[in-house]
């Protein structure tokens, strides 16, 4: 696996000589350690300079011929060519200057730069000291001192006056002195004079009971520079309690200090940028469950002071829409496992809903526990989705390796009968080693390695140690170690292994803290990169001279140039037409120290196109809060601006069509109704009709959420309104009351997910007229889903057409009834009356011829029969088709009763309990026709002995009742199946609906029939079986 290693200046911090190569083997960079080497890799490379091809510069052989040049060259070519990622080889050679043999380790490791380019890091390590240590260990009586000399840490002994009595090689190398130059000299010469008192105070503070201390202090480095060191000091006392000597073990922590400063500077820069983001950057303390930081953009996005949430973190979730709260809380609670990215709604204090995108991720401590969450909230309500992904790169300074003391182990090989190594036996270890294996030193010495620590049985450990004893070639490596095994107190370990006699010496260092720091730094870099990459903007860093210091990937993509061809150039080179104007704004921000935010301007690109840019500029400060440049955050809003212009034009065209369309159009917002239905589905409601029937108040609750957005002129004209304002006022006052079926149509369409529907119904206009209307409902779609925010109702007046149809049906029915009645009267009563009249005349003539006085009475009888016959003939000629006036209804019903009694020869009575008022001509004629049909049906089909017609007016309704004492209306299967079956009842129902009335029929076998037609005085009637019309708290009907 290739590694990502920063290339710029970082290799200069490496203690070993190093080169950076490209994928062709060309040298790109050489560090100071390589240049400093006097013999230039001991003859391996003739010339090491940037631009030189390594393979062309390789010597064919070294001076003493100890290098396998072919194997070395082949391994290098494999790494450079991409066949493998790592290669390590040791070799010895004669140094040109001293004519002595030196040992060298060459390492090649591949990695990728941030721009994806493959690079190879070649490091050369002079391991001569390790090999000399091997020989010294074999010859030395004190193997412990041999291990000490193998230390990277500085070890020295000195007298209470700081005179050095012993120093190891690391100490000598660090100070650039030989051991002879240091022994007998006071180490105060390498300590700043102002720290001398502190050194003596520490020495004098030691007692036999307090003999160890650790501290950090500055030091004078070779060349006069300043550095930092960490020292652990121990004092040794004689029997009188006097210090006789002190020992110190130290390490150079200058890179760590510099890294800490770099991290602080990077954090300062990041805070400057985060504080001016459009999104809300937040930090949540996972353990305390408190929000501990909100960037200034919080007040802009949430419309409330950030301090309110910082004082009470629950205010954040209270700002989330109630329907989104469960999901947000569920995701947030699981944020310790993985990052999250979700979109949800918030409600501002004004009641306004906004959509935000919230991205967060956990931050862990060294033990892997979540300590905080960090994230970014962006207001995405009005943002147009863009294909461009904004990339921002921000390099953060890296920390060097953490200091740590080494653990040392000495082993003798344990061999079997066949001479093969079967284990290793502990012969010595230091305190650090005992602490690493979590045992006392005396418990470890003499123990077998693989028995005490079974993890070492693997070839990775035991096989490697055995190979060192066999070949004499040591190694150095870093590897992870499962801390849960063997009780070893380390997660990562650095190990150096060399042969000592018939065994090995192992120097082990716990590098867990350094590895975790490296991981944390990498995580912070990735964390910052993710945040910056999520900002949809171009990012420029510019200095006070209008030079571009840094750009992000979005800028590079837009300009079609890599970053190295943009950074370092003057703005005028890239943007000659606008550089001066931009620089003027930059200077204003730099001089004032105040940001300049949110202005939109045109910016030409290098390809000649013109873009619209929304720009924020904030000052860039150094650590002393001195402005040293400006950070430019620019968002390309070209597509947004173009879309806005198109949307404005589209809306204008829509409004023109909306007003000019020849039918009535009403625009509704039913979003809240849709949300109410969503809540029903969450409650497992499956049948909307059943729910409304059992919960009539639900309709009222839903209708209160309905909003009328606009009404066109066609609708105003249809309902006799002078304009939109008058119509809106009529809606508010409840004077405009559409039919229930219109309401139910829309509700069922929303519930069933339909996008269109229509019905024919009747509306009452603002001037009191009833009109027939064809209602069409259209619910537009957005992203494949119904958009309830703009539901359109189209209303077409079909009254004239309905009246024509009804009039034709009425004429046809009346003609049929008249013909039927005429035939019946002609065939029965008319014939009988004619016969009686003829007999009466014959009898009168006979009586007169005989001069009988009763002849006159017979003449009267004949006149009466002739009169009756004339009346019947009038009835046969057809019922009167003349319409009555509203005030003639009572008289017409009374005449109907008299005429029916005469025709059907049974008692027909009429009663008027109260003269109707507020009756129009249409209603009066329909009621008369209903009474005629009901009376005729009772006389003809019910076998009634009496019929009663009742007209009454109450405060609530006008009621017409026709009842008889006949056999009742038979069930449906028993009725005639002829063409006239049920026609009279259907016509009566239609006439009742035409005047806004209801008709009910109560009929029982052999108990008579009662037909009741009831017309409410002012309120709109609800059909039988339908839920009652919803009302608000004042009792007024709602309008859709």
Steps between C-alpha positions, in 0.01 A plus 500: 500500500648839403519774755418867486809700606530880475780585262572869551774572756405205716792280389740762634375404847608138447827415677596260224613591149200498267399551135158534337462339156223512240365193320786518247775504762574871460615668823251767609642602839812437713503565876773665701622172654583364156680815393688506831635146449863537398534181298163532318342170592840330522545487127155369420388811308738712297284811501186568704324815377144589408435408139759218484375149419597272789570194286731696274686633807551160665862377509541160346686385814623629833860537602519173687253305287264418791187628327278271293440780248279286277266401786497857634422647157231241434327567831510874440354462152216281637396769748544790257315314226209413728553120520527528881475771762803430726859378470775475764863387454814514714851517367849588612753715323823685555461866586707712267624742761615266778564180300286304744204268458156654559162329518205656325125418480313620191117524525258588218132562579231608253226749585257733325494877517172683566465554123520120443857495359703191599830581673777293657683593821858363505672518840855405579589408855855469625466188718870464555461584869255211545740254340788628710277465804452135409875441520529708815223295664691179427820642649353709783470365849203732553237420246279759657736781390496360149124536495526851640725593212229375268256756637346779301442686827778710654662342808758674715643496853635807673619636832293743708690788336373371159840360392435213258643159599324288236313564173357261244539533125154650451593780737821558305321495166236739621758758614734432208787419739721200559495320832852630573379858441213460744638298791627729773304794361197653668175450314393851607693618196208365295225649712383864466654705782162617626410139582812425708334589831218258423751222429674542837169537683390167360831331595481640851138386538591131477496294820543125559118481514446730204768406251325505160345784300389568141484841337533685168727791422658680207847420369766649275524290184796472266518805279360729770132412455266433792327172569303319768592189700320268741715356781449240772762556773601263781736579788730245668593551866776371730444365847500856635212605278724708275461505123797331343376487141190557288371322190273656239313342209366748248351549160476780246138623501562800273284353216216442747518858626508635149211273405298628794565857386405403145181337624412810696558719197298265281218496753502880507470515123225242504303697762529814286350313209236312703375819665411643159338199340141530376430171676490445875813326626420328831679295765317270743659365820400134492566432868331814638225487234539872440553712192824688572548697179283657230640711220352848440290372209266334753299818551460540123380142443291444815389863557574482870803595714766230520531561875149362550614159373838518675315559829245224432595240239142370481410821316670350193270200474202720588577695184464179296161436344298265728464240223875494440604494866482118549717430194750775585532376858542139381781594262663729756502231769679263262757762395766344724522208254520681168466842339158615393360715221130580516255764393214615720273794569531765766242750620614851568349701789285681241344166399686488169616154391847458355685195365855439618768248420689379807824306471679380811762250604649374827840596640673230708768513767806275508294216649248514220227657710283772352575834668312737273302535182572770246294595202368757257140610448412672171175670405406321178146634466568716198809329364490360148655154475828532317717236337816678610656368814696763680845387604708691743848397605650621819843356602540464873832472660604159621636404837822302523544174691425509872786449737514174686758293685616165357450160657803263475505123499798261475445139400713187464395245239364174638591218264370146468698179462529558129649844557194689373372796701177403676456810720677796657571552871483840672847583640449868575249789455465854628215653698330627185498144370348368821230764482429412138433131583318593824731292724779548749851474367590199716184320381617522140873414506555132428156454343450371149376767259235294323368348821475832679366689197344244261436765236869477418459146364401643160753528219455877518682498835672164570589433138643850460711473820631160395597640158699779670700243699555294186609781265625762740292763321281704730187695408283786609121511460173643626185293544166498681455275800173385648513651846238251618750213455777401735445802726746703291442869566536623143279542198781577255865408538828599335757224520872477427653151513875416481698183566691475828710187526266205462194711561342833426470844655164666444434870543123556512325829523133558569400731216127474569469866595688611192290276277181624658617857462576432136157346458340794680687747280395306193143489630506875568635564153231277350242662727594851392523389138150354512362820649676721250413269210136524597493878450354575155742778418829603342766575762797733455766601752667827393766714660517877533674528160215331315693178451307175513634286784263206483196379306274203535422232244184674389703799379740270316214317330333825400818649352630176350838541670677306774552671832875550448428709190265727694655531846776756525381702201366853509124531457550725198667213311188287527227763511636811326157660452377470858815472712517871590135514607536181703822630659325821605246293693781284642685804637182634654454173691869480600517859624172490689542150638128452430347249258311602189225253431234404249550720194441364149718598204598383152831321457642392162686169486812410305290330231321830427172410663326723751383372836300656783675467832378560856804601704586512871835647605642466849835619635781247549682558830829375633542379859524861621164585340672710240335494152740336256262432214145414410298180466264512205204262497322530167197299393404458135133604486476519121259210471302626798469843342401354164250270667358790697450702183333204328281440804392866502409485131319170546302637795404807296375286213311279743327800661402639161344166404345468848314830458404454133366146513121514429404276794522561873830392663577493871853417623529321835782406736410163653846418638375497857217266398756259358694506826180427694439197276858382557430505872188287442703243308751487783204411723413211256178662377406316177147622418468878474120499459452285808735720699313819400164341574611403852700818559300786344714758673804378301375672183483831684853455633629423152315785332647754739832415341380590148624819336355673191796645310329676211170534310485600134252739340307209349421365847399848622260535207364147550405565862376860443796660676627845402859394554750289691470705819122466517528125435762463774281695741200276415714193578609644835141590594366159397274639227666284238410137574592237243333155504625219718572273203764751380671477837484120505636476145816689594550312826466160331734607219768597754445181700513273191791685337297601194605802296172580322128459551168663413135506603182690407350683798309812596636822654313797645636831368554808712172648367302193610464313169552125472722403207607165359879470487745251351782487756842371393781460756864478389786421739836564326797270552848590619782244485245227436286586804177706534578865576226617734637854522323608178179304444285640217118496492340561160127596513283509185137623509280226348168637631359581158577154368351332807185711478457404136541131580267518797237700311501242221467216753220687675308558175545138392385367835204738519389406151521131584304545821234706325462242228469221751248691711304613188474144373384380837233773536386453142467124525320497833340807653442695175321203340290442806403867531410512133280193544331647810441827319338320208276293732403814694395677179300201387328477840422876502339485158297199602378667820421824323297310238297356786481838679658355811626783733831321583613573145651830619705324767628260240593798282704642791669164540582491130649852524720402793621189318576708193689749715705220655567356160630839381737517799628155427548593138703801619720274708542264209611784279808524719615634833579870509871570431491857623753582779380646830636798690661449845193632684266265304646177646242468778206553257651261245539223762140551614376470137717190463324339798150582365583384149662178622200422723266545206715300258592212733169492699669497846551760773798725425552782754743794514629682811730805515644547847688821415520699180853456349729802484820567304380262227620545143310403184729206422446345841119558494458318165727212600307451826167500309630239254628286791153517664330406172724198447473380860117538499466321168724212616301462823165495321609271218735251669452509877134394514453783747164591652614856581787738408622804694710789364669721763706818440686655796760768570722502812798716598738241359328356191206487260339154503260332251345170618280258303376195693245223442363196677564255216702180468841674492776491242607144421868397527715544193479138371116512510468820297410505136791477263331708234637820354312711754623307805643745756491790255261708713712460813821588314342812351374606844849455645657696218249784547578505874877517437446773242363735770748394769247278682502141622231240446438215741256210452362309797297200387383189683293204365126560548578807714517769234771723358621848599715704260666806655684768299693741727684810376723683757441870527863630482746214560629254245357152552725197552384185315365220717771279642782751436708647786372835627663810352805610707456813704740724689449615859251768389281240323571633152557260210844461347579566137736322266 
